[in-house]
Amino acid sequence: MGEIGGNDYNYPFFLYRSIEEIQTFVPLVIKAIASAINELIELGAVTLMVPGNLPIGCSAAYLTYYETADTDQYDPETGCLNWLNKFSEYHNDQLQKELSRIQALHPHTNIIYADFYNSSMRFYRNPSQYACCGGGGPYNFNTSAICGYPSVSACDDPSKYVSWDGIHLTEAAYRWITNGLLEGPYTIPQITTIKGVVGNCYTSIFGFGDSLVDTGNLCLNHGCLSPPYGETYFHNPTGRCSNGRLIIDFTAESLGLPLVQPYLGIKNGSGISIREGINFAVAGATALDASFFVERGIDVSTDISLGVQLDWFKEILPSLCNTSSKCNEIFGSSLFLMGEIGGNDYTYPFFLHRSIEEIQTFVPLVIKAIASAINELIELGAVTLMVPGNIPIGCSAAYLTSYETEDTDQYDPETGCLNWLNKFSEYHNDQLQKELSRIQALHPHTNIIYADIYNSSMRFYRNPSQYACCGGGGPYNCNTSAECGHPSASACDDPSKYVSWDGVHLTEAAYRWITNGLLEGPYTIPQISISCVSQDA
């Protein structure tokens, strides 16, 4: 989308209209650009790059038009006219504010601000401002003999110049600007994060969350689950709450990375490399501290909350990077997977049959805890964070067992899920997305991706039955007195035909399906377009 708007100011500036008059054009120009963006989004556009204005005070044409003997008007380092550059900065500031507003209205889109101004200011600190091709004058710019006229000649080596004809730039300058956009820090959010670190993809994954993410911390902390956990892929229990791999495993494989190892394995001196990522997630973890639940008479299975996981991350920082620049380098090319987390904050009280009115009061606190962790990670250098919402708990075999009723009106006739429980998940997810949009606006250089695991998983709840592959009987094969792994419980012959593994957690096949929906389908907001994702994942 541009650059556009520069000429709206060039025409009046070259007529020597007052800056006060031209400044009144800025809101109208921004409004016109915004209108075009909104219309393109309505027509289906998903990713839009919108450049700002160039530093017009460095342009040979402007320097010629507004040449002055007053040296105070020039930047001593670059020779550019300060007041004209301030005008460009004003336009760019207003444009960025409007882009943030549009992004909040259209969370499914990728609206990228291209910072032409700062990307080009890098070379104005070196070459002179005069044009390669022109008809003379202090800056080789002359309106009576512009580039292309018979009497005008071009320089021998345009690659050594910034300005081509006084108004436009040379190919070398445009290449420099483009490299700054595609490979450097001159897009907001960084386009490297949206495209998966162009050419190289993500170099590591850092995971936080609960049993949907835990790859072995529970096993190392409390002892592993019993067979048949892990039977499908690993052929033995690993601490994963499934028959095989999880979303974080499939994500790593899709990005060409090794499976993300559990933090406690690294802490215990397993010799595992940490440069390609660490998983801090623990099965049973909550977003809120364990004390919150203890105070309300709610038992939790672990006191390793999201806050504790964040402390673990900070403890290992010196081993990862010993300078802020090194941390920024590592974390700038890392994917931070923030959950799923928060589901257990509701599961524990729901399984005690606490009222939905009470549990609903937990939601703002859970969202606040997740937001606090995200903000802290951003301060530590995180750039790309994928934050999953809650799964449709009304489709879970455990919830369907715990809240089984003869009132058929409570069930969705198409899926057999409990409507009121799914509405609760939707409420949590709606509040989470609003908070993520707020954080994104505060940190425009980051890429905060909402992972819609609710709708990604709802696709398969419209087909298979809800009963668990592994369990001890009952309408949904979910029985708290004979859970999966108990001697009296048994597993189905083919877990790939099931969604639910043990009534609470999903099968490897379901996690693969969800991951494909996130990495290749429409179930991330904004869409995570990773060019290096393996199609075999």
N, C-alpha and C positions, 0 to 999 in steps of 0.2 A: 504494500500500500504506500507507494511513494519511493523517493521523497516527493511529497506534495505539500503545497502551502508556501514554499519559498518564494515563488513568483508573485504571490499575493502581496508580498512585501517588497520584492525587487522593483516592480513597476512604479509604485509611489516613491520609494527611496531614490530611484534614479531620476525622479522629477523634483527631488529635494523637498518633498512634503515633510511636515514636521513629524518627529517621532511620536508626539502625543496623539496625532491623528492616526498614524499607522498602528499604534498600540491598540486602538479601539477595534482594529480588524481581527485581532488575535482570537477573541472568543468566537467570532463568526467562522473563522477558518477552522478552529478546533471542532465546532459544531458540525461543519460540513464533512470533515474527515470522519467524525463519529457516526454521522448519518450513513455514510457509505459503508463503513464497517458493519454496522447493524444490519444493513440491507443484504450485504454479502453473507452474513451469518444466517439470516432468514432463508437465503437461497441454498444453504448447505455448507458454507465455508467453515472449516474447523481450525486451521492454523493460519494466522495472519501476522506477518511481520510489518511493523509500522515504523519507518524511520523518522527521526527528528530532523531538525534543521541543522545545516552545516554552520560552522563559525564564520558568519558573513564578514566579520571584521578582519578576517585573514585573506579575503578574496581580493585578487589584484584589481578587479573592477571597482569594488567598494573603496579600496585603498586609493585608487585613482580619483574617484568621484569626491571623496571626502578627505583628500590630502590636506594636511595642515602643518603649520610651523610649530604648533603647540605640542611639544614632545610628551607632555603629561597625558595626552589622549592615547598614547601608544603603550602597549605592553613591552617593557624593556627586554624581555626574554624572547618574544616572538615577533615583535614589530606589528602586531595586529591592533586594530582600533578597539579599545576596551568597550566603549558604549554600544557599538554595534554587536559585539559578542554577547553583551548582557541582554540585548534584545533577543538574540537567538536562544539564550538560556531561558528567558521568560517563556517564549513559545514552547520550548521543550518541556519545561516544568508543567505547564498547563496541559500539554498533550499527554504526559505520563499520568497525571491525575485522572484525565478522562478515560484513558485506557484501563486503569485500575477499576474505574466505575463500571465500564463495559464488561470487563472480565468477571466481576462479581455477579453481573446480571446473566452471564452466559458461562457458567462454570465448566461446561463440556468443551469449550473452545480453548485454544492456545493463542493468546494475544501477546506477541513479542514486540517489545520496544527496541528498535535498532538505534543505538547511540552513535549516530554518525558524528556528532559533535566531538565527543571525547576520543573516538577512534581516529579521527583526522587530526585532532590537536597534537597527537604524538609527532607527526612529521612537520608541523608548522614550527616546532622548536628547533628544526635543523635547516631545511632548504630555505632559500629566499622566496619571497612572495611573487616575484615577477613571472609573467607568463612565458611559456615556451614559444608560443606562436602569437605574434602581435605586431603592431605598427609603431612601436617606440613609446617613449615616455618613461617616467621613473619605474613603473611596474610593467613596462612593455604591453600596456593596454591603452588603445586609442580608438575612440568610437568612430573616428573618420577613416580608420584603416584597420579594420578588425581582421582576425584570422580568416583566411580564405580569399581576401582581396589580392589582386595581381601584385601589388607592391609590398605585400607582407610575406615574410619568411618565417620558417619554424627553426627552432634550435636543433642542433645536431643529435642530441641524445635526450629525448623526452623522459627517459627513465630516471633522470636526475632532477626532474622538476615535479612540483605538486600541481601547479596550475597549467592547464593546456592553453586556453585562449583568454584567460583573465576571469572568466565566469565558471567554466567547467574544468574538471580535473583531468590529469593524465591517466593513462591505463595503469601505470605503476602506482599512482595514488589510490585508484579504485581497488586495485589488488590488495593494497595495504589495509584499506578500510574493511574489505570483505574478509580478509584473514582475521582481523580483530573481532568481527561479528561471529564467524563460524568457529574459530578456534580460541578466541580470547574472551575477555569479560565484558564485551560491549553490546550484549543483548540482555534485556530484563523481561522475564527470567532468562538465564543463560541458555542459549539454544543448544549448548553441549549437553545440558541435562535433559532436554526434551528429546533429543535425538540419540541419547544414550552415549554421550561423550564421543562425538563424531569420529568414526573410524576405529575407535578403541573400545567403545562400550564401557560398562561399569567394571571397575577393577576389583571391587569387593562389596560384600553385603554385610550390614550390621542389623541383627534381628532383635526385637523386643516383643514381649507378649506372653501368651499363655499356652495351653496345650495345642492350639492350632498351629503353633510355631516352634515349640520346644523340640529340639533334636537330641536331647540327652541330659539336660541339666537336672531334671527330676530324677532320672536314673542314677546320676552321680551323687545326688543329694540325699535321696531317700531309699534307693534300691530300685532296680528295674521292674517293670511290669512283667507278668508271666506270659508264656506262649498262650494263645497264638499271635500276640502282638508282634509285628515285624515279619510275619511269615512270608509275605508276598515278594518283597524285594531283597530284604536283608537276611531273611531266613532265620532270624533270631531277634528277640527284643532288643531295641536300641534306646528305649526311653521315649520313642515317638508314640503318641496315642492314636495309632492306626495300624492297619495291616501292612503298611509300606510307607511311601514317601508323602511329604506334606507340601503345602504351597511354596514354602521357602526353598524346599529341595528342587521342585520343578522350575522355580524362578532361577535358581543358581545354574541348573543344567541348561536352561534356555539362553543364559548369558555366557555360556562357556566357562563357568566357574566351578570349582569343586564344591561339594556339599558343605554347608556352613557348619563349623564345629561348635560344640557347646563350650561356653565360657569356663565352666567348672573343670572340664577336661584339660583346658589350657592352663588354668590356675594350678591344677594338680600335677603339672609338669609332664604332660603327655608328649611334648616336643612338636606339637602341631603348629604350623605356620599361621600367624595371625594377620598377615598382610592382605589376605584374600577374604577376610571377614571373620566375625565372631557372632555367635548367637547367645543372647542373654536371657531369652524367654524361658519361663518355667511353667509347667503344667499346673493349673490351679491358681495362677497369679491373678491379682486384681489390680485395677488402676489406682484405687484408693488404698491407703495403708491398712494393714491388718487390724490396727487398733480401732479404726472406724467401725468395723464389724463386731469386734469383741465388746465394745461399748453398747452395742445394740442386741447383744445376746445371739449373734450369728457366728457359728463356727466356720472357719476357713481351713483349707487343707495345707496351706503354706503361708508363711509370713513374708515371702519374697514378692513384694509388690513392684509396680512399675518404677517407683522411686528407688527401691533397692537395686533394681537392674541398672538404672541410670548411674547409681553410685559405683557399681561394678565397672561400667564403661569408663568412668572417670579414673578409677583405680588403675586401669590398664593403659591409659593414655600415654604415660611416659615410655612404655614399651613399643607403642605404635609410632609415636612422633615426639621429638623433643623440642621442636620449635613451632611457633604458630604458623609459619609459612609452610613447613612440612606437613602439619596437620591439615591446613587448607588444601594442599596438593592431594593428600590421600582422601580426605572426606569429600572434596569437590568431585571426585570420580567414583564415589561410593553411593550405593543405594541403601537407604535406611528404611527398613521394614518395621513400621510401628504397629505391630499387632497382627492378628486381632487381639485387642486388649479392652477390657471393660465388660465383656460378656459374663465373666464370673462374678462381677459385682452385683449382677442381677440374679444369676443362677443360684447362688447360695441362699438368698432370701426366698426366691421363688420355690425352691425345693423344701423350704420350711413352711410353705403356704402363707407367707406374709402377704398382706393386701397389696394390690397393684398401686393403690394410692400412695402407700408408704414407699414402695420401690421406685415409683416415678419421681419422688423427691431426690433420689440418688443421682438421677441423670445429669443435672447441671454440675454436680460435684465430680462425677466421672469425666465429663467433657473437660472440665477445668483442669483435672489431673493430667489428662492426655495432652491438652494444650500446653500446660506448663513444661512437660517433658519435651515436646516438640520445640518450644522456644529455647529451652536450655541446649538442646542439640544444635540448633541453628547458631547459637552464640559460640558453640564449640567448633563450628565450621561445617556442619551438615548443609548440603545444598539441595539434594533430592530426597524427599521423604514420601514413602507410600504408606497411607494410613487407611487400613481396612475398616469398614463399618461392622455392624453386628450381623450375624447370620439369621435367617428366619427361624427363630426358636420355636414357633408354633408348628414347625414341620419336624422337630426333633423327636425321636422315639422316646427319649427320656421325659420330655415335657408332655408328649401325648399320653404317656403312661401315668405321669403324676397328676395330670388334669383331665383324665378320661371322663367323659360325661355322655349321658344318653340324649342330651339336648343337641340334636343334629344341626340346629341353626347356628351353633357355635363353630361348625366346621365349614371350610371352603369345599363346595361340592366338587370342584375340579381337582383339588390336590389332597383333600383330607386333612389339611393343616388347620390348627386352631386360629381363627381369625384374630381374636383379641390379643393373643400373644405376638402374632406377627405385626399387629399394629403397634405394639410396644417397641419392637425392634425398629420399625420404621420411624417412630418418634425419636429414638436414640440417634439413628442415622441422619435424620433431618437436622437435629441440633448439632451433630458432629460436623456436617458439611457447612453449616453456617459459620461455625467456629474456624474451620479450615480456611474459608474464604476471608475471614477477618485477619487471620495470621498471614495469609498470602499477601494481602494488601499492605501489611506492616513490613513484610520482608520480600519486596518485589524481585530480589535477585535469586530467591529460592524457587524450587519447583515442588509444590506440595500437591500430591496426587491422592485423591480419594479412591480407594479400591472398593468397588461396589460388589462385595461378595454376597450380599443379599440377593440382588437380581441375577447375578451370575449363577448362584446355586438354585434359585427358583425354577430355572429352566428344567432341571432334571426332577424336581419334585412333582412336575406335571405328568411324569411317566411311572417311575418305580414306586413300589409300596414303601411306607415309612419304617417298616420293621427292621430291626438290626440284624446284621449278618452274624454277629457273635453275641450270645446272651443265654439267659437261663429260663426262657419261656415267658408266657404272658402274651397279650394281644399284639404287642409290638416287639416281642422277644427282648424285652428290657425288664430286668428283675433285680432290684437292689440287694436281694439276699443271695443272688447267684450271678454276679457280674462277670463279664468277659474275663477270662483268665482263672476263674474259680473252677475247681475240679468238676463241679456238676454242670458247668456251662459248656456249650459247644459252638463251633464256628461253621458257617455255611461252606459249601464246596467251592463256590466261585464268587469271591468278594467283588469281582469286577462288575457283577450284575446288581450290586447294592449301592445305595447312597450312604446309609448309616453303617458304621462298623460295630460300635458297642453301645449304641443308643444315644451317646453324647457326642462322640467324635465320628468323623466321616471316613470312608474308605479311600485308599490310594486313588482309585478310579475317579471318585468324586473330586478329590483335591486336584487331580490332573485337569479335569473338566473346568473347574473354577479358574485355575491358573491360565489355561488357554483363553478363557473369556477375558481375563485381565490383560494379558500380554498381546493377544492377537485380536481381541474383540472390542466391543464398545463399553466394557465395564470398568473403566477408570475415568476419573474426572479431574483434570483434563486427560484426554486419551494419551496413554504412554506409548509413543511411537518409537519403538526400539529397532533400529535398522539391523542390528546384529543378532536379533533373536533367532535361534535355530528353529527351523520349521519342523524339526523332528521331536520337539519337546512335547 
